[in-house]
Amino acid sequence: MKALCWHGKGDIRCDTVPDPTIQDAGDVVIKVTSCAICGSDLHLFDGYMPTMESGDILGHETMGEVVEVGSGVTKLKVGDRVVVPFNIACGECFFCKKSMFSLCDRSNPNAEMARKAMGHSPSGLFGYSHMLGGYAGGQAEFLRVPFADVGPIKIPDGIPDEQVLFLSDIFPTGYMAAENAEIEPGDTVAVWGCGPVGQFAMQSAWMLGAGRVIAIDNVPERLQMAATYGKAELINFDEVDVYDRLMEMTKGRGPDRCIDAVGAEAHAGGSVDAVVDKVKAAMFLGTDRPHVLREAIMSCRKGGTLSVPGVYVGFLDKLPFGALMNKGITIRTGQTHTHRYLAPLLEKILDGEIDPTFVITHRATLEEGPGLYEKFRDKTDGCIKVVMTP
């Protein structure tokens, strides 16, 4: 089959690789009908995520048709259309029983590797390093799906792939980010990053009762999308100081809820801390560029909430922890418990409350994938979200 494979920093190729097979009674194999490039895939592309190996198949936003079913699978059959959550969960461990699916204790076969880096292992992830399971990803013609009775959700006939594909990750991730922000009716919600997750976080903030949404970015196309679809007030960080502008907009109080939808590779024009972060990362003296996290802590109102769906990799420098503590800010983080949100968010789509296709700017084949990784990372050609059809 054809698949997008990682061969080192900045080196992604469309290779021919062996087809996946059933390895466990609980597996299914799907023929991929649609997949996407996620912002967190760029951390792999840019070489920030350790334990990648040459030839690893990328991708964790995937849907398709079941073509093979393991002997232990009871909920799916050949021919079912399914969306596959990006994280893998057993459904039976301590954390899964608490609906904390991204913390599953049983789905990462390389849990000891992750434990050494993080203290404990989160769940396995598709296409996202050997530390997180070494699972082949879904930017491919076929995908093996473990724990198939727990993860995939069946999609009704007649619903186009593009309307439901993002249930695999970015719609639940944006929704959980807004939920973690603990939004109260009328709150002002500031969202750093107008990429796909930020866009869904804005729409979700309105669903949860926000009174104002402020979008922070410097890419005109992303800011325009935030204004058009997210009904957001805009801050271009190339034009103004974000902290000062937020204080003006909130009469000195600061946003009630802040969402960092950027993560490890923040850009911030010429600010001193961002320049230092970039230099340290380039010299392998640091793993992340946490400018947004610092700015959100300083900007958030006293007693407010900071939600962090943006992916971070390792150790962060110069966080204003004193401000976090003295201002009484609550911070909530985590990979998305995707399984928890599949059914309710599918209902929102079916009911017409949201059409997730608004984020799609580029449609492509797998063969075009490597070039689109570059466009997506470099934010050229108006590239905000790429959907591929193998």
C-alpha positions in Angstrom: 0.0 0.0 0.0 1.0 3.7 -0.3 1.7 5.6 3.0 3.3 8.8 4.2 6.4 7.8 6.1 8.8 9.8 8.3 12.5 9.6 7.3 14.0 12.3 9.5 13.5 16.0 10.2 11.8 17.6 7.3 11.8 14.4 5.3 8.4 12.8 4.6 7.9 10.5 1.6 5.0 8.7 0.0 6.4 5.1 0.2 5.1 1.7 -0.8 4.9 -0.5 2.4 3.4 -3.8 3.5 -0.4 -3.8 4.1 -1.5 -4.1 7.7 -2.9 -7.4 9.0 -5.0 -8.5 12.0 -2.6 -9.0 14.9 -5.0 -9.5 17.7 -8.6 -10.8 18.0 -9.8 -7.3 18.9 -8.4 -5.7 15.7 -10.0 -4.5 12.5 -8.4 -3.3 9.3 -10.0 -0.4 7.5 -9.6 0.9 4.0 -8.9 4.5 4.5 -11.3 6.8 2.6 -10.1 10.1 4.1 -7.3 11.3 6.3 -5.8 14.6 7.4 -2.6 16.3 8.4 -2.8 17.6 12.0 -0.9 20.5 13.5 0.7 18.1 16.0 2.1 16.1 13.0 4.3 19.2 12.4 6.2 18.5 15.7 7.2 15.2 14.0 8.0 16.9 10.7 10.2 19.4 12.5 12.0 16.8 14.6 10.7 17.8 18.0 9.2 14.4 19.0 11.8 11.8 20.2 11.7 8.1 19.4 10.6 8.4 15.8 12.3 5.9 13.4 12.9 6.1 9.7 10.0 4.5 7.8 7.3 5.2 10.5 3.9 5.7 9.0 2.3 9.0 10.0 -1.2 10.2 10.6 -3.9 10.1 13.3 -6.9 11.7 11.7 -8.5 8.8 9.8 -11.7 7.3 8.7 -12.7 4.5 6.3 -14.5 1.3 5.6 -13.9 -1.9 7.6 -12.5 -4.6 5.3 -11.3 -7.2 7.8 -12.5 -8.1 11.3 -10.7 -9.9 14.1 -12.4 -13.0 15.7 -13.1 -11.1 19.0 -14.8 -8.0 17.5 -18.5 -7.9 18.1 -19.6 -4.3 17.3 -18.2 -3.9 13.8 -18.6 -5.8 10.5 -17.1 -5.7 7.1 -18.5 -2.7 5.2 -19.1 -0.4 8.2 -18.0 3.2 7.8 -16.1 4.3 10.8 -14.1 7.3 12.2 -11.1 6.3 14.3 -10.1 8.3 17.4 -6.5 9.3 17.3 -5.7 7.8 20.7 -6.1 4.1 21.5 -8.0 2.9 24.5 -8.8 -0.5 26.0 -12.1 0.4 27.6 -11.4 -1.7 30.7 -8.6 -0.2 32.7 -8.9 2.2 35.7 -8.6 5.3 33.5 -10.9 4.1 30.7 -13.6 3.3 33.3 -13.3 7.0 34.4 -13.7 8.0 30.7 -10.1 9.3 30.7 -9.4 7.5 27.5 -6.2 9.3 26.6 -4.6 8.0 29.8 -5.4 4.3 29.1 -3.0 2.0 31.0 -3.0 -0.9 28.5 -2.8 0.5 25.0 0.9 1.6 24.9 3.2 -1.4 24.5 6.1 0.9 25.1 4.8 2.3 28.4 8.1 1.9 30.1 9.8 4.2 27.6 7.1 6.8 28.2 7.3 6.4 32.0 11.0 7.3 31.9 10.2 10.5 30.1 6.9 11.5 31.8 6.6 9.6 35.1 3.7 7.6 33.7 2.6 6.6 30.2 -0.4 8.1 28.5 -2.4 5.9 26.0 -0.9 4.7 22.7 -1.4 7.1 19.7 -1.6 6.3 16.0 1.5 7.4 14.0 3.1 9.3 16.9 6.5 7.9 17.9 7.6 4.7 19.5 7.4 6.2 23.0 3.6 6.3 22.4 3.3 2.8 21.1 5.0 2.6 17.7 1.6 2.2 16.0 1.4 2.7 12.2 -0.6 5.8 11.4 -3.5 6.4 9.1 -2.0 8.6 6.3 -2.1 5.4 4.3 -4.4 3.3 2.1 -5.1 0.9 5.0 -4.9 1.0 8.8 -5.0 -1.6 11.6 -7.2 -0.5 14.5 -6.7 -2.2 17.9 -9.4 -2.4 20.5 -11.9 -2.0 17.7 -15.0 -2.5 19.9 -13.9 0.5 22.0 -12.6 3.1 19.6 -14.2 3.6 16.2 -17.6 5.1 15.8 -20.0 4.0 13.0 -21.1 6.7 10.7 -24.6 6.7 9.1 -24.9 6.3 5.4 -25.3 9.5 3.4 -22.9 11.6 5.5 -19.9 12.8 3.5 -16.5 11.9 5.0 -15.5 15.5 5.3 -18.3 16.3 7.7 -17.3 13.7 10.2 -13.5 13.1 9.6 -12.5 15.6 12.3 -14.3 13.6 15.0 -11.0 11.7 14.9 -9.2 14.6 16.7 -9.5 18.3 16.1 -13.3 18.8 16.8 -13.2 16.8 20.1 -9.9 18.5 20.9 -11.3 22.0 20.4 -14.4 21.1 22.3 -12.5 19.6 25.3 -10.3 22.7 25.3 -13.3 24.8 25.7 -14.8 22.5 28.3 -11.5 22.5 30.3 -11.6 26.3 30.3 -14.7 26.0 32.6 -16.5 28.7 30.7 -19.3 30.5 32.5 -22.1 32.4 30.8 -20.9 35.7 29.4 -17.2 34.9 29.9 -14.5 36.5 27.7 -12.5 33.7 26.1 -9.1 34.4 24.5 -7.7 31.7 22.1 -4.1 31.8 21.1 -3.7 30.1 17.7 -6.2 30.1 14.8 -5.2 26.8 13.4 -7.8 24.0 13.1 -7.9 23.2 16.9 -8.2 26.9 17.8 -11.0 27.3 15.3 -13.0 24.5 16.9 -12.2 25.8 20.3 -13.8 29.1 19.4 -16.9 27.5 18.1 -17.1 25.3 21.1 -16.7 28.3 23.4 -19.8 29.8 22.0 -21.6 26.5 22.4 -20.7 26.6 26.1 -21.9 30.1 26.8 -19.1 32.5 26.0 -20.0 36.2 25.8 -16.9 37.2 23.8 -14.2 35.3 21.9 -10.9 36.9 21.1 -8.6 35.2 18.5 -4.8 35.7 18.5 -2.6 34.9 15.5 -0.6 36.7 12.8 -1.7 34.8 9.7 -4.4 36.8 7.8 -6.3 33.8 6.4 -6.5 32.2 9.9 -7.7 35.4 11.5 -10.3 35.9 8.7 -11.6 32.4 9.3 -11.8 33.1 13.1 -13.8 36.3 12.4 -16.1 34.7 9.8 -16.8 31.3 11.4 -15.7 31.8 15.0 -17.3 35.3 15.4 -14.1 36.4 17.1 -12.6 39.7 17.8 -9.1 39.7 16.4 -5.5 40.4 17.7 -2.6 40.3 15.2 0.5 39.8 17.3 2.7 41.3 14.6 0.8 44.6 15.0 0.2 45.0 18.7 1.5 43.8 22.1 -0.9 41.0 23.0 -0.9 41.6 26.7 -1.5 45.4 26.3 -4.3 44.9 23.8 -6.0 42.3 26.0 -5.9 44.6 28.9 -7.5 47.4 26.8 -10.2 45.1 25.6 -11.1 43.9 29.1 -10.6 47.1 31.0 -7.5 45.8 32.8 -9.1 42.6 34.1 -7.8 40.2 31.5 -9.7 37.4 29.8 -11.7 35.1 32.1 -10.6 32.0 30.2 -7.5 31.5 28.1 -6.8 28.6 25.6 -3.4 27.8 24.3 -4.1 26.1 21.0 -0.5 26.5 19.8 1.8 24.3 21.9 5.4 23.5 21.4 6.3 25.6 18.4 5.0 29.1 19.3 5.9 32.1 17.1 5.8 35.6 18.5 7.5 38.0 16.1 10.5 39.5 17.6 9.8 39.2 21.3 12.9 38.4 23.3 11.7 35.2 24.9 10.5 33.8 21.6 13.8 34.5 19.9 15.7 32.8 22.8 13.3 29.8 22.6 14.0 29.5 18.8 17.7 29.6 19.2 17.8 27.1 22.1 15.5 24.7 20.1 17.7 25.0 17.0 20.8 24.2 19.1 19.0 21.3 20.9 19.2 23.1 24.2 15.5 23.1 24.6 12.5 21.0 23.4 9.7 23.5 23.2 9.0 27.2 22.5 6.4 28.1 25.2 6.0 31.9 24.5 2.2 31.5 24.3 2.0 29.7 27.6 3.9 32.5 29.3 1.8 35.2 27.6 -1.5 33.4 28.6 -0.4 33.1 32.2 0.4 36.8 32.4 -2.8 37.9 30.6 -5.4 35.7 32.2 -7.5 37.4 34.9 -7.0 36.6 38.5 -8.9 33.4 39.4 -9.3 32.5 35.7 -8.7 29.3 33.9 -6.0 28.4 31.4 -6.8 25.4 29.1 -3.9 23.9 27.1 -4.8 21.6 24.2 -1.6 22.6 22.4 0.9 19.7 22.4 4.1 20.1 24.4 7.0 17.6 24.2 9.4 18.1 27.1 10.8 20.6 29.5 9.8 24.3 29.3 12.0 27.3 30.3 11.2 30.5 32.1 7.5 29.9 32.9 6.1 32.6 35.2 5.0 30.1 37.8 4.9 32.8 40.5 2.2 34.7 38.4 0.3 31.4 37.9 0.3 30.7 41.7 -0.3 34.3 43.0 -3.1 35.0 40.5 -4.9 31.8 41.5 -5.1 30.5 37.9 -6.4 27.0 37.3 -4.6 25.2 34.5 -6.1 22.2 32.8 -4.3 20.2 30.1 -4.2 16.8 28.4 -4.5 14.8 25.3 -8.2 14.6 24.3 -10.4 11.9 25.7 -11.7 11.5 22.2 -13.9 8.5 22.8 -16.0 10.5 25.3 -17.0 13.1 22.7 -17.6 11.0 19.6 -21.3 10.4 20.0 -22.4 13.8 21.3 -20.4 15.7 18.7 -21.6 13.5 15.9 -25.1 14.5 17.1 -24.2 18.2 16.8 -23.1 17.6 13.2 -26.2 15.6 12.3 -28.4 18.3 13.9 -26.7 21.0 11.8 -25.3 22.8 14.8 -21.9 22.8 13.2 -20.5 21.9 9.8 -16.8 21.0 10.4 -15.8 21.3 6.7 -15.3 25.1 7.1 -11.7 24.5 8.1 -10.7 22.6 5.0 -8.5 24.6 2.6 -6.7 21.9 0.7 -7.7 18.6 -0.7 -5.1 16.2 -2.0 -3.8 12.7 -2.7 -1.3 10.9 -0.5 1.3 11.5 -3.2 0.8 15.2 -2.7 1.2 14.9 1.1 4.9 15.6 1.5 4.6 19.0 -0.3 1.5 19.9 1.7 3.3 19.2 5.0 5.6 22.0 4.0 2.8 24.4 3.0 0.9 23.6 6.2 4.0 24.2 8.4 5.0 27.4 6.5 1.4 28.7 6.4 1.7 29.4 2.6 -0.9 29.2 -0.1 -3.6 29.9 2.6 -3.1 26.4 3.9 -5.1 25.8 7.2 -6.3 22.2 6.9 -5.4 19.4 4.5 -7.6 16.4 3.8 -6.3 13.6 1.7 -8.1 10.8 -0.1 -5.8 7.7 -0.7 
